[in-house]
């Protein structure tokens, strides 16, 4: 049996959750979507604690909730994996690295702001972040295409066009997509009841 799929004690699961989110948060640059991709690789592909559809749903919830998407996603994964304790541990793991790094940077801000090498490193990291975000878009978009649902694919295309071509606020797009999802679910429940 694969050691990753063997049952873990609650303490071992919480420890793995904390160090997993801590590691991802400490070594990821580029914002929430990059972290969500790495969370998928860790908790879906490697540990098999949640499935891809759940991760997709958690990403949608994390994005539509107030606050940082990375922390929201960590909270949802933690809750799903180990309840309240998992949620607290995952939130701490994802918040501690940026808190420590930002504290150090703010202390040495003047030296960092004027340093040519730091500026060049940050420029190079922007290109890497763009590639990782493109990977997220392709991965999540591919999952939507696999559903072969005209509604979901159409919604994805319209949302993309609304944001990038017409500059519609992301919040409005998320609310509209949520309303469409609720209406679809209600119609499906109604059909199931009528049968």
Buried (B, 14 or more C-beta within 10 A) or exposed (E): EEEEEEEBEEEEBBEBBBEBBBBBBBEBEBBBBBBBBBBBBBBBEEBEBBEBEBBBBBBBBBBBBEEBBBBBBBBBBBBBBBEEBBBBBBBBBBBBBBEEEEEEBEEEEEEBEEEEEBEEEEEEEEEEBEEBBEEBEEBBBEBBEEEEEEEBBEBBEBBEEBBEEEEBEEEEBBEBBEEBBEEBEEEEEEEEEEE
